[in-house]
């Protein structure tokens, strides 16, 4: 079964559009983009399109890859202080010479829609919760594996499972023997951005896979999972396009309204 994140995202966006119109809300999302990473640019464009669809303003702030940490810190702070901006997103990943935690800390708590400096639920956690609920999938008594410890997927998912007291394993993409973990897992949630890291022989029959990893190979967008092969063994799986991504963006916009209520 294909886990259709786009279908669920459309429901959320339709509800947001209705609420924004009814309450005559004036909202704006600011996105900070550093460098010219192709996948980041695609996600920024998707955020812009979603904002336009529901009636949320959108403003993009682009900076060169070699911007200094101090200058970026200053810019994000100034953006966050603007009264016409409701929410601020710093598109990750940032360049290696920049301390992402330091930059993210410049976002005011009341404008943080990703849960980095505020207590609001991570859009990725909300997306995963939404898929599990929509398709009636339980995590109880399951061998759960998270691949990747990034700020957008691995860390928030791990924090959420810990809060719910649900046991899980978490590994990096650099793990020497990933197969020893993936072959036992009933549920795999991955977000490393490593193209087709998970192959067909690395998973067991009936596995549930939520693939939140994205990268671009030539002109093709691929995920962490070799979808065409692995989907033959999986009970449920998200596609690289139309899976977690649209739902994550819809949940991010949903958080803008939560911050204002």
Backbone bond lengths (Angstrom), bond angles and torsions (degrees), N, CA, C in turn:
res aa  C-N    CA-C-N  psi(-1)  N-CA   C-N-CA  omega(-1)  CA-C   N-CA-C  phi
1 X - - - 1.463 - - 1.531 109.35 -
2 X 1.329 115.79 134.66 1.454 121.58 177.57 1.530 108.90 -88.27
3 X 1.310 116.92 128.00 1.465 121.89 176.91 1.532 107.49 -85.02
4 X 1.319 115.36 106.97 1.465 121.91 -172.30 1.533 110.44 -88.27
5 X 1.323 115.83 93.31 1.459 120.04 179.89 1.517 112.54 -71.52
6 X 1.316 117.02 -30.26 1.465 120.24 -178.77 1.524 111.20 -66.09
7 X 1.313 116.71 -39.84 1.464 120.87 179.18 1.532 110.37 -61.11
8 X 1.313 115.92 -44.27 1.458 120.12 -179.98 1.527 110.53 -70.27
9 X 1.331 116.59 -37.27 1.469 120.95 177.54 1.524 110.78 -61.16
10 X 1.328 116.52 -40.43 1.465 120.65 179.63 1.527 111.40 -60.62
11 X 1.321 117.29 -38.66 1.474 120.94 177.34 1.522 110.58 -61.04
12 X 1.340 115.33 -46.19 1.464 120.40 -178.86 1.523 110.83 -64.27
13 X 1.327 116.68 -45.39 1.465 120.80 -178.68 1.525 111.85 -64.62
14 X 1.327 116.91 -37.80 1.473 119.95 177.09 1.519 111.13 -63.15
15 X 1.333 116.51 -41.07 1.469 120.46 178.14 1.525 111.32 -66.95
16 X 1.341 116.43 -39.14 1.462 120.08 178.29 1.521 111.21 -64.13
17 X 1.318 115.99 -44.10 1.470 120.31 179.79 1.524 110.57 -59.48
18 X 1.320 116.21 -42.40 1.466 121.14 -179.74 1.530 110.69 -64.66
19 X 1.334 116.41 -45.00 1.466 120.39 -177.95 1.527 111.69 -66.92
20 X 1.307 116.67 -40.73 1.471 120.58 179.91 1.528 110.77 -63.41
21 X 1.331 116.68 -39.93 1.464 120.85 179.03 1.520 111.12 -68.71
22 X 1.335 115.81 -45.54 1.465 120.31 -177.47 1.521 111.77 -63.13
23 X 1.330 116.92 -40.91 1.467 121.26 -177.67 1.525 112.83 -91.17
24 X 1.357 115.77 -2.65 1.461 121.97 -179.66 1.540 110.80 51.44
25 X 1.322 114.45 49.66 1.462 120.31 -177.49 1.527 110.71 -80.08
26 X 1.316 115.13 142.32 1.461 121.22 175.42 1.522 108.06 -114.70
27 X 1.309 114.67 103.88 1.462 121.07 -174.12 1.518 109.92 -126.13
28 X 1.327 115.53 152.57 1.466 119.55 176.53 1.515 109.96 -145.12
29 X 1.333 115.12 134.62 1.464 122.16 175.26 1.524 109.22 -103.59
30 X 1.318 116.04 128.79 1.464 121.87 173.87 1.526 108.45 -104.52
31 X 1.324 116.62 130.82 1.464 121.60 177.80 1.525 109.20 -119.07
32 X 1.324 115.62 129.49 1.463 122.64 178.20 1.519 108.23 -101.60
33 X 1.326 116.42 121.72 1.462 122.11 -179.82 1.522 109.66 -120.76
34 X 1.330 115.88 123.28 1.465 121.26 179.15 1.527 108.91 -110.29
35 X 1.327 116.72 124.15 1.456 119.90 179.48 1.517 112.73 83.59
36 X 1.324 115.46 -168.03 1.459 121.03 -173.28 1.533 112.01 -127.66
37 X 1.325 117.03 35.19 1.457 120.45 177.12 1.523 109.93 -58.48
38 X 1.336 116.39 126.57 1.460 121.21 -172.92 1.523 112.97 -62.80
39 X 1.324 116.87 -43.59 1.466 119.93 -179.16 1.523 110.37 -66.61
40 X 1.342 116.68 -41.05 1.466 120.31 177.86 1.521 111.10 -60.45
41 X 1.319 116.51 -41.54 1.462 120.82 -179.95 1.526 110.78 -64.17
42 X 1.331 116.57 -37.62 1.469 120.45 178.17 1.524 110.24 -64.10
43 X 1.339 116.57 -45.21 1.465 120.04 -179.07 1.517 111.86 -66.57
44 X 1.333 116.89 -36.66 1.465 119.96 177.38 1.526 109.97 -63.05
45 X 1.325 116.80 -42.76 1.463 120.67 178.82 1.530 110.83 -63.52
46 X 1.329 117.00 -39.27 1.470 120.76 177.52 1.526 111.06 -63.78
47 X 1.325 116.91 -39.17 1.474 120.96 177.03 1.525 109.89 -63.21
48 X 1.325 116.09 -43.33 1.463 120.71 178.81 1.526 110.79 -59.99
49 X 1.333 116.75 -46.47 1.463 121.07 -179.34 1.525 111.54 -62.39
50 X 1.336 116.49 -40.47 1.469 120.23 179.59 1.529 110.71 -65.99
51 X 1.330 116.49 -39.71 1.463 120.44 177.79 1.530 110.45 -62.47
52 X 1.311 116.50 -45.23 1.466 120.79 179.85 1.522 110.65 -61.92
53 X 1.295 116.35 -36.42 1.467 120.85 -178.35 1.527 112.06 -64.81
54 X 1.332 116.62 -41.93 1.470 119.38 -174.14 1.523 113.59 -94.77
55 X 1.333 117.41 -9.29 1.460 119.46 179.18 1.513 114.41 94.86
56 X 1.333 116.75 28.35 1.466 121.71 175.08 1.529 107.74 -104.20
57 X 1.330 116.46 132.91 1.454 119.99 177.21 1.522 110.94 -65.63
58 X 1.316 116.00 157.27 1.460 120.42 -177.05 1.518 109.12 -142.25
59 X 1.337 115.71 134.76 1.464 120.30 176.00 1.525 109.02 -139.19
60 X 1.321 115.50 128.01 1.460 121.84 -178.66 1.522 110.24 -103.62
61 X 1.331 115.05 133.04 1.458 122.05 176.57 1.524 107.53 -116.34
62 X 1.316 116.35 110.31 1.463 121.54 -176.97 1.529 111.22 -103.97
63 X 1.343 114.92 136.73 1.463 120.83 179.62 1.525 109.46 -132.85
64 X 1.325 115.52 152.86 1.460 121.33 -178.95 1.523 110.84 -67.40
65 X 1.324 116.07 153.33 1.457 122.43 -179.56 1.522 112.04 -57.98
66 X 1.333 116.62 -33.25 1.469 120.19 -175.74 1.521 113.69 -93.26
67 X 1.327 118.24 15.01 1.454 120.12 176.09 1.528 109.68 -57.64
68 X 1.319 117.13 142.17 1.462 119.73 -179.85 1.522 110.28 -74.51
69 X 1.316 114.87 155.84 1.465 119.77 178.94 1.523 110.45 -61.16
70 X 1.308 116.93 -40.44 1.465 121.72 -178.25 1.526 110.92 -63.71
71 X 1.343 116.41 -42.94 1.461 120.06 -179.65 1.523 110.95 -67.95
72 X 1.328 117.45 -41.03 1.458 120.31 179.22 1.530 110.31 -65.61
73 X 1.307 116.10 -39.53 1.467 120.49 177.22 1.532 110.22 -58.69
74 X 1.310 115.65 -45.22 1.465 121.13 179.19 1.526 111.33 -61.96
75 X 1.331 116.12 -44.32 1.463 121.02 -177.89 1.531 111.64 -65.12
76 X 1.329 116.69 -44.59 1.476 120.33 -179.65 1.519 110.20 -64.72
77 X 1.315 116.86 -39.00 1.469 120.91 178.15 1.531 110.53 -61.57
78 X 1.334 116.73 -44.03 1.463 120.85 179.93 1.526 111.43 -66.12
79 X 1.327 116.06 -40.18 1.467 119.87 178.10 1.528 110.10 -62.25
80 X 1.329 116.29 -44.17 1.458 121.10 -179.29 1.513 113.53 -64.25
81 X 1.327 116.81 -25.29 1.471 120.90 -178.63 1.522 112.80 -83.83
82 X 1.324 117.32 -11.90 1.466 119.48 -179.25 1.532 111.34 -67.76
83 X 1.310 115.79 128.72 1.468 121.36 -174.46 1.526 112.38 -71.12
84 X 1.341 117.24 -24.31 1.463 119.43 -177.90 1.526 112.34 -82.89
85 X 1.331 117.08 -4.66 1.464 121.13 -178.93 1.526 110.11 -102.04
86 X 1.338 116.10 125.74 1.472 121.71 -176.69 1.516 112.70 -89.43
87 X 1.350 116.32 -31.36 1.466 120.82 -175.36 1.522 109.49 -149.04
88 X 1.343 114.88 147.97 1.463 121.04 -179.33 1.525 109.31 -126.07
89 X 1.325 115.55 130.49 1.465 121.88 175.37 1.524 108.48 -123.02
90 X 1.323 115.98 127.95 1.459 121.30 171.37 1.521 106.40 -98.59
91 X 1.320 116.74 114.55 1.459 120.59 -176.76 1.527 110.16 -68.98
92 X 1.315 116.04 122.45 1.459 121.90 178.65 1.522 110.09 -100.25
93 X 1.348 118.92 153.67 1.468 126.73 5.03 1.527 112.44 -83.78
94 X 1.334 115.55 158.86 1.454 122.10 173.93 1.524 109.13 -96.99
95 X 1.317 116.09 168.71 1.463 120.85 178.87 1.526 110.66 -60.70
96 X 1.318 116.67 153.54 1.465 121.97 -175.60 1.524 113.55 -60.52
97 X 1.323 117.43 -28.44 1.467 119.81 -177.10 1.524 113.24 -81.21
98 X 1.324 116.21 -0.23 1.467 120.55 -177.70 1.531 110.61 -110.25
99 X 1.312 115.96 132.75 1.459 122.49 176.80 1.530 108.11 -80.32
100 X 1.324 116.67 103.83 1.467 121.03 -175.28 1.525 111.65 -60.57
101 X 1.331 117.27 -39.46 1.471 120.21 -179.06 1.524 110.72 -60.90
102 X 1.304 115.60 -40.42 1.465 120.15 -179.87 1.529 110.83 -64.86
103 X 1.324 116.81 -42.70 1.461 120.50 179.74 1.526 110.90 -67.18
104 X 1.336 116.75 -44.28 1.462 120.65 -179.69 1.528 111.90 -63.30
105 X 1.321 116.21 -30.06 1.470 120.15 -179.98 1.525 112.11 -67.94
106 X 1.336 116.88 -14.15 1.465 121.40 178.26 1.529 112.25 -78.50
107 X 1.323 116.93 -14.05 1.465 120.41 178.83 1.528 109.17 -75.49
108 X 1.325 119.37 125.65 1.473 120.44 176.86 1.527 110.98 -59.50
109 X 1.315 117.39 141.91 1.462 120.82 -178.47 1.518 111.74 -54.74
110 X 1.324 116.79 -38.98 1.463 120.44 -176.76 1.523 112.97 -74.53
111 X 1.347 116.46 -2.97 1.466 120.14 179.03 1.528 111.89 -123.02
112 X 1.328 116.29 10.96 1.462 121.76 -179.21 1.520 109.86 -93.87
113 X 1.330 117.23 104.30 1.469 121.70 -176.73 1.526 112.67 -94.65
114 X 1.342 117.02 2.32 1.468 119.83 -178.68 1.525 112.77 -111.22
115 X 1.316 117.65 -1.01 1.462 120.71 175.05 1.511 115.07 78.28
116 X 1.334 117.35 22.40 1.466 120.03 178.61 1.532 111.57 -78.54
117 X 1.329 116.66 -41.61 1.472 120.38 -179.27 1.530 111.69 -121.51
118 X 1.323 116.56 -3.41 1.465 121.39 178.07 1.520 109.43 -113.77
119 X 1.326 115.66 175.23 1.468 120.91 -179.66 1.527 112.54 -92.78
120 X 1.322 116.68 4.69 1.468 119.34 -177.70 1.527 109.80 -68.62
121 X 1.332 116.10 149.33 1.463 120.81 -179.39 1.523 111.02 -65.85
122 X 1.319 116.61 137.89 1.456 121.82 176.43 1.528 110.20 -59.93
123 X 1.355 118.41 136.59 1.462 120.34 176.21 1.530 112.43 -56.57
124 X 1.324 117.07 -33.85 1.463 119.61 179.14 1.523 111.41 -66.56
125 X 1.318 116.72 -40.78 1.466 120.69 176.81 1.525 109.62 -63.07
126 X 1.324 116.50 -44.40 1.463 120.31 179.09 1.532 111.08 -62.66
127 X 1.334 116.15 -36.83 1.463 120.15 178.72 1.522 111.09 -65.64
128 X 1.312 116.70 -45.59 1.466 120.69 179.07 1.526 110.49 -64.46
129 X 1.320 116.69 -44.25 1.462 120.31 177.03 1.521 110.69 -58.55
130 X 1.324 116.04 -42.14 1.462 120.66 -178.91 1.516 112.20 -62.68
131 X 1.323 116.68 -43.46 1.469 120.44 179.16 1.523 111.11 -65.14
132 X 1.324 116.76 -43.53 1.464 120.64 -179.63 1.526 111.31 -61.82
133 X 1.328 115.46 -41.84 1.466 119.84 -179.81 1.522 111.48 -70.13
134 X 1.340 116.25 -44.70 1.470 121.21 -177.11 1.527 111.64 -60.46
135 X 1.337 116.29 -36.78 1.463 120.34 -176.04 1.533 112.64 -106.70
136 X 1.332 115.46 14.43 1.464 121.96 174.23 1.535 111.48 52.91
137 X 1.322 115.48 51.70 1.468 121.68 179.82 1.516 109.30 -107.49
138 X 1.323 116.30 128.14 1.462 121.82 -178.59 1.530 110.98 -102.29
139 X 1.323 115.35 147.45 1.463 120.76 175.41 1.530 111.97 -100.87
140 X 1.303 116.55 -1.59 1.466 120.52 -177.84 1.523 110.98 -66.85
141 X 1.334 114.19 134.88 1.472 122.12 177.80 1.534 112.61 54.82
142 X 1.317 115.94 35.91 1.457 121.31 177.97 1.534 109.99 -113.79
143 X 1.319 114.97 148.92 1.468 120.60 172.85 1.534 106.20 -84.45
144 X 1.332 116.23 106.80 1.461 121.77 -173.23 1.525 109.91 -105.17
145 X 1.317 115.89 132.11 1.461 121.19 179.83 1.522 110.45 -124.95
146 X 1.324 116.39 127.17 1.461 122.50 171.90 1.524 107.31 -105.14
147 X 1.316 116.73 130.25 1.464 120.61 176.93 1.521 108.04 -112.69
148 X 1.333 115.62 118.64 1.459 121.45 -177.23 1.518 111.26 105.98
149 X 1.328 115.80 140.59 1.459 121.27 -179.41 1.529 111.96 -118.19
150 X 1.331 116.31 27.82 1.459 121.10 -176.22 1.522 113.57 -70.68
151 X 1.317 115.29 165.79 1.458 122.25 -176.94 1.521 113.12 -69.75
152 X 1.334 117.19 -26.27 1.458 120.05 -174.77 1.524 113.82 -91.56
153 X 1.326 117.44 -29.03 1.475 120.17 -176.16 1.525 111.68 -121.80
154 X 1.327 117.01 -69.89 1.457 120.98 -171.34 1.521 114.80 -57.18
155 X 1.323 116.95 -51.82 1.471 119.96 -176.85 1.525 113.55 -63.38
156 X 1.350 118.76 -49.89 1.472 117.22 179.89 1.525 114.01 -65.54
157 X 1.341 116.95 -35.24 1.467 119.04 178.37 1.526 110.12 -66.76
158 X 1.333 116.92 -42.52 1.461 120.89 178.34 1.531 111.16 -61.82
159 X 1.316 115.63 -43.23 1.472 120.70 179.55 1.529 110.84 -62.38
160 X 1.320 115.98 -40.58 1.476 121.21 179.25 1.524 111.14 -64.70
161 X 1.334 116.99 -45.45 1.468 120.22 -179.91 1.526 111.18 -65.67
162 X 1.333 116.84 -38.53 1.463 120.16 176.93 1.526 110.50 -61.21
163 X 1.324 115.57 -42.56 1.470 120.95 -179.62 1.525 111.30 -62.54
164 X 1.346 115.63 -34.45 1.465 120.43 179.31 1.531 112.64 -87.29
165 X 1.333 114.75 0.96 1.467 121.43 179.85 1.528 111.60 59.60
166 X 1.335 115.74 40.25 1.469 121.96 177.43 1.530 108.75 -103.83
167 X 1.329 118.67 121.11 1.466 121.18 -178.71 1.537 111.62 -65.02
168 X 1.326 116.18 146.03 1.467 120.90 178.11 1.526 109.11 -159.66
169 X 1.311 114.99 163.79 1.466 122.23 170.39 1.515 108.48 -112.03
170 X 1.330 116.87 147.69 1.458 120.77 176.08 1.523 108.84 -134.84
171 X 1.330 115.73 132.34 1.462 120.80 -179.04 1.532 109.30 -135.33
172 X 1.310 116.19 163.06 1.457 121.79 174.39 1.523 109.38 -93.25
173 X 1.325 115.61 163.72 1.471 119.83 176.58 1.524 111.58 -66.55
174 X 1.348 115.92 -16.68 1.462 120.91 179.81 1.529 112.82 -84.99
175 X 1.324 116.73 -1.76 1.470 120.84 178.11 1.531 109.86 -52.10
176 X 1.330 116.72 132.09 1.465 120.77 -174.64 1.519 113.40 -61.79
177 X 1.317 116.36 -42.29 1.469 119.87 -177.77 1.526 109.53 -125.20
178 X 1.326 116.28 75.53 1.459 121.10 -179.02 1.527 111.33 -60.36
179 X 1.332 116.16 -35.69 1.467 120.74 -177.04 1.521 113.08 -58.84
180 X 1.330 116.86 -32.64 1.462 119.63 -179.24 1.523 111.45 -64.29
181 X 1.332 116.20 -22.56 1.471 121.10 176.33 1.526 111.07 -93.53
182 X 1.325 116.71 -46.15 1.467 119.89 -174.83 1.525 112.78 -67.49
183 X 1.326 117.44 -32.28 1.463 119.93 -178.04 1.524 112.91 -71.03
184 X 1.318 116.94 -18.53 1.471 120.82 178.84 1.528 112.17 -96.37
185 X 1.321 116.70 -17.56 1.461 120.62 -170.20 1.528 113.13 -74.03
186 X 1.345 114.97 136.46 1.468 121.22 172.41 1.527 110.41 -85.94
187 X 1.336 115.02 -31.32 1.466 121.91 -179.73 1.524 107.99 -133.10
188 X 1.331 116.30 128.53 1.465 121.72 177.21 1.525 108.75 -121.04
189 X 1.326 115.80 124.10 1.464 121.93 174.00 1.519 106.44 -117.26
190 X 1.332 116.27 115.70 1.455 119.36 -172.78 1.522 111.66 -127.24
191 X 1.339 115.62 144.23 1.457 120.32 -178.84 1.514 111.33 -156.94
192 X 1.326 116.62 58.13 1.468 120.29 -175.86 1.529 113.07 -99.93
193 X 1.325 116.81 -21.74 1.461 119.08 -174.85 1.513 112.84 73.63
194 X 1.333 116.34 22.98 1.465 121.95 177.53 1.523 108.69 -100.72
195 X 1.328 118.10 117.17 1.465 120.37 -172.55 1.520 114.16 -59.19
196 X 1.342 114.30 119.82 1.460 122.74 175.28 1.533 112.46 48.86
197 X 1.314 114.82 46.68 1.463 122.38 177.92 1.533 111.30 -62.41
198 X 1.332 115.67 -36.96 1.465 121.52 -177.01 1.521 109.93 -98.90
199 X 1.334 114.71 117.73 1.466 121.29 -179.43 1.531 110.46 -101.55
200 X 1.345 114.79 170.04 1.466 121.41 -176.17 1.527 112.69 -58.84
201 X 1.329 117.22 -40.13 1.465 119.82 -176.98 1.523 113.41 -77.21
202 X 1.337 116.66 -0.58 1.461 120.96 -177.27 1.525 113.01 -97.32
203 X 1.339 117.54 -3.37 1.464 120.28 -178.24 1.524 110.38 -126.29
204 X 1.314 115.45 158.44 1.460 118.94 178.75 1.520 110.78 -96.50
205 X 1.312 115.35 163.91 1.458 121.92 179.23 1.523 109.79 -62.42
206 X 1.348 116.29 134.47 1.465 120.32 175.72 1.512 114.74 86.31
207 X 1.328 118.19 11.12 1.457 121.12 -179.49 1.532 110.37 -71.53
208 X 1.330 116.00 150.08 1.468 122.87 173.27 1.528 107.39 -104.31
209 X 1.333 116.79 125.30 1.464 120.16 -175.55 1.522 111.00 -125.74
210 X 1.331 114.77 125.39 1.464 121.62 172.96 1.524 106.64 -113.35
211 X 1.321 114.85 107.52 1.470 121.47 -174.37 1.524 109.73 -101.90
212 X 1.341 115.68 106.60 1.468 121.31 -179.83 1.523 111.54 -106.39
213 X 1.320 116.28 14.00 1.462 120.62 178.66 1.520 110.78 -92.08
214 X 1.321 115.72 140.66 1.465 119.88 -179.32 1.517 110.02 -142.80
215 X 1.323 116.25 136.10 1.462 120.70 171.02 1.520 108.32 -152.65
216 X 1.329 115.88 166.16 1.462 120.90 -177.48 1.513 109.91 -113.69
217 X 1.314 116.13 123.45 1.461 123.07 175.93 1.519 107.57 -113.75
218 X 1.324 115.34 110.23 1.476 121.33 -172.63 1.526 107.65 57.15
219 X 1.316 118.89 -115.16 1.470 120.13 -179.54 1.526 112.41 -107.23
220 X 1.315 116.67 14.34 1.468 120.80 -174.73 1.530 111.12 -114.34
221 X 1.326 115.56 133.87 1.463 121.52 174.68 1.525 108.37 -90.56
222 X 1.325 116.24 125.41 1.471 120.85 179.43 1.521 109.88 -129.75
223 X 1.319 115.35 161.90 1.453 120.85 179.33 1.516 112.24 -105.51
224 X 1.324 115.42 -167.04 1.461 121.11 177.70 1.524 111.61 -74.13
225 X 1.328 116.19 -17.65 1.463 121.69 -173.26 1.534 110.09 -112.66
226 X 1.320 116.14 138.40 1.462 121.23 171.88 1.526 106.99 -73.45
227 X 1.331 115.12 88.16 1.456 121.76 -167.82 1.529 112.96 -58.30
228 X 1.321 117.47 -48.23 1.467 121.38 -173.76 1.521 112.54 -58.98
229 X 1.323 116.46 -36.36 1.466 120.00 -178.77 1.532 111.75 -87.11
230 X 1.348 115.76 -45.17 1.470 119.95 -174.19 1.522 111.61 -68.54
231 X 1.337 117.68 -30.95 1.465 120.02 -177.56 1.533 112.17 -62.60
232 X 1.322 117.74 -20.10 1.461 121.51 178.70 1.532 111.70 -71.34
233 X 1.338 115.97 -23.54 1.463 119.94 -179.41 1.532 112.76 -103.29
234 X 1.343 116.27 -23.52 1.458 120.22 -174.20 1.524 112.34 -75.75
235 X 1.315 115.62 144.12 1.468 121.04 171.52 1.519 108.77 -71.23
236 X 1.333 115.44 -44.86 1.460 122.34 179.05 1.519 108.54 -143.02
237 X 1.336 116.74 144.38 1.458 119.92 -179.18 1.528 109.50 -155.04
238 X 1.329 115.90 144.43 1.457 120.01 174.53 1.527 109.54 -89.77
239 X 1.313 117.88 138.01 1.464 119.69 173.31 1.519 109.82 -75.04
240 X 1.322 117.14 159.31 1.463 120.27 178.87 1.524 110.66 -64.83
241 X 1.321 116.39 -42.97 1.463 121.40 177.55 1.522 108.72 -105.50
242 X 1.337 116.53 124.73 1.462 120.19 -178.80 1.512 113.22 89.20
243 X 1.330 116.25 13.46 1.461 120.81 179.31 1.514 111.54 -103.37
244 X 1.330 116.04 -107.15 1.461 121.11 -176.40 1.532 111.92 -73.56
245 X 1.342 117.34 -36.40 1.462 121.27 -172.75 1.512 115.76 -52.87
246 X 1.350 119.23 -57.10 1.466 120.32 -179.29 1.522 112.99 -60.53
247 X 1.321 115.79 -36.32 1.465 120.35 -179.23 1.524 110.63 -70.00
248 X 1.317 117.03 -39.07 1.456 121.70 177.10 1.528 110.59 -59.91
249 X 1.331 117.12 -43.29 1.463 121.42 179.75 1.526 110.62 -66.99
250 X 1.323 116.97 -41.85 1.469 120.37 178.68 1.523 110.98 -61.44
251 X 1.329 116.39 -40.83 1.470 120.65 179.08 1.526 111.24 -68.46
252 X 1.334 116.72 -33.73 1.457 120.61 176.34 1.530 110.10 -62.54
253 X 1.335 117.02 -45.73 1.465 120.13 178.53 1.532 111.24 -66.10
254 X 1.307 115.60 -35.18 1.464 120.71 176.85 1.535 109.88 -60.49
255 X 1.319 116.26 -36.39 1.466 120.62 179.33 1.521 112.28 -67.56
256 X 1.332 117.61 -27.80 1.469 119.83 176.67 1.514 110.04 -60.87
257 X 1.315 116.43 -43.03 1.456 120.16 178.90 1.528 111.44 -69.06
258 X 1.333 116.37 -36.27 1.466 119.78 178.96 1.527 110.85 -62.05
259 X 1.321 116.46 -38.96 1.452 120.03 179.50 1.523 112.19 -66.58
260 X 1.331 116.08 -28.23 1.463 119.99 -177.60 1.527 112.73 -88.95
261 X 1.323 117.22 -12.31 1.478 120.52 -179.10 1.517 111.41 -93.36
